[in-house]
Amino acid sequence: MGAAARCRIRPVQRRSGMWRNVAIGVVLSAVLLAGCSVGSSGTADQPSGELRGMVALSSTKGTSPIPFARVQAVKVTGGAGSANSKLSIVGVEADRYGRFALRLPVGRYTLSLILKGGTAQVHQTVRISAGHETRVRLVEFAS
């Protein structure tokens, strides 16, 4: 009967739940506040504009839309390469007619047309103004 017979199991004492609840509340509040300030793009409180466009392929036979192509908008703020620079990348897939639309915060963006295989083909710079619609046409020239 050795050591096993002498062991006594004591019930765990429960502490007051008040402090635990306070600690959980503080942690959850901190997580929520951090998520709102760091994780959000800020489009709700920043002025924004609409970017609309079409992606197309141009050849000797004419121009035709590129269905379901991916358009990527890249914005660098704070100076490229500086310690406080921030890179914002937003992407959207064109519809079956090659049309796309994005709501973006005000600023200057570099647009890229991403074709199958992930290669960026066309680069165009646009400026988004508050409350305005900017229209673009991204055309890839067939070789």
N, C-alpha and C positions, 0 to 999 in steps of 0.2 A: 504494500500500500504506500509506501515511500512518499515522495514529494508531492505526488498528485493528490493524495488524501489531505495534505495539510494546506493546500492552496484554497484561499477563500476569495470568491468573486464579490466585489463590492459594487453596488449600483452607482452609476455616474451621477454626481450631483448636478442639477440644472441651475445655471445662474439666472439671474433676473433677465428676462427677455427685453427689457427696456433699452439697455445699453447696446445690445446686439442690433435691435431695430434702428436705433439712432445711427450706429456705424454703417449699417446697410444703406440707410437713407442718404448719408453723406457720400458714400462711395458711388451710389447710383446717380446722385446729383452731379458729382464731379465728372463721371463718364458722359452723361448727357450733355453737359456744358462743353466739355472738350470736343465731343462729336459735332456739336453745332458750330463751333468756331473753327475747327480744323478741317473737318471732313466735308463741309458744304462748299459749293462753288460760289456762293454769295449772289446768285442770280436774282434772288427774291428782293434783296435790298440794294442791288446795284442797277443802274440804268442798263437797258439792253436793247438790242435790235434784232431784226429777222434777217437771216441769210437764206435765200432761195436760189436754186439753180438747176442746171441740167448737166449731165455727163454724156459725152458723145464721142463717137469714133468717126474720124474723117478719112476718106480714101478717095481714089480716083472715081469711084462710083457714087460719091455723095457722102452725106453725113447721116449717121444713124445713132439712136440712143444706145447707151450701154446699160442694160437692165441689171439691177442688183449690185452695181459697183459700190465700193466703199469710199466715202469722202471723209477726209480727216482735216480738222482745223486745229492749228497749233498756235498758241500765244505764249510769248516769253515776256515776263514782266520783271522789272528790277535790274535789267542789264544782263545780257547773256554772258555766262561764265563768272559772274560775280557771286559772292558767298550768299547773298540774299535774293538771288534770282529765283523765279518760280515759273515752272513750265506747266501749262494747261493744255491738255489734249482732249478734243471732243470728236467723236466719230458718228457717222450716220450712214445707213445703207440706202441707196437710191431705190425707187420703186421700179416696177417693170418697164416704165417709160423713161427711165433715167433721171427722173426728177427727185430732188431732195429739199429739205427745209430744216433749219436749225435756229433756235433762239440762243443768242450769245451775248455775254456782257460786252459793253462798249470796249473797243480796242482794235488793234491791228493783228490780223491773223494770216498765217500762211496756209493755204489750202493745198491738199495733195489728193490725187486720184489714185486709189489703191486698187489694182487689178488682181485677178486670180494669181495666186502664188505670192501675194504680199508685196509686190514691187510697186513703189510710188512712181508714177509716170509724169504727171502734170503738176507743176507748182505755180500757184498764183497767189499774190498778196492782195488782201481786201481790208477795208476799214469799215467797222461796224459802228454806226451812229445811233444814239438813243432815239427810240421810237420810229426809226426808219427801216425800210426794207431794202436790202442790198441784193441785187441780182447778179449772178455769175453764170458763165458757161465754161465748163472744163472740157476741152477737146483734146483727145489723143489722136495723133496723126499716124495712120497705118503706114508701115514701111513696105 
